[in-house]
Amino acid sequence: MEDEAKQSEEVRRLVLAIEAFKDIEDIEVRVREVGKALSKMNGYTAVLRDLRAQDIQTMKQGKTWADVGRIFGISGARAQQIGSGVSGAQRRKKDEPDKERGRPGRPRKKKTEDPGA
């Protein structure tokens, strides 16, 4: 995890709020409250992604994607994906093999006829 001294006040407060769920002793209450928070977070996750994408696009003005990537310690390709609003889940989904083909790196067994039949 990022060094706490380097976190902005906003990030620190968000992390503390999330950590506070661990302090709810009644498990049933905690499950309900975490569920409510997760429901709310879905909308805010999209808001944060959009804000980040807009800011990356603004930073891109007059720079290459590689320049923008270097600023954040990521590749130029990843900076471009973020600027385009492509999430990690979308990248993973695109990279997943077709489930009909089986697992990557493991060839499917060929069906052979039983010589004793």
Secondary structure, 3 states (H helix, E strand, C coil): CCCHHHCCHHHHHHHHHHHHHHHCCCHHHHHHHHHHHHHHHHHHHHHHHHHHHHHHHHHHCCCCHHHHHHHHCCCHHHHHHHHCCCCHHHHHHHHCCCHHHCCCCCCCCCCCCCCCC
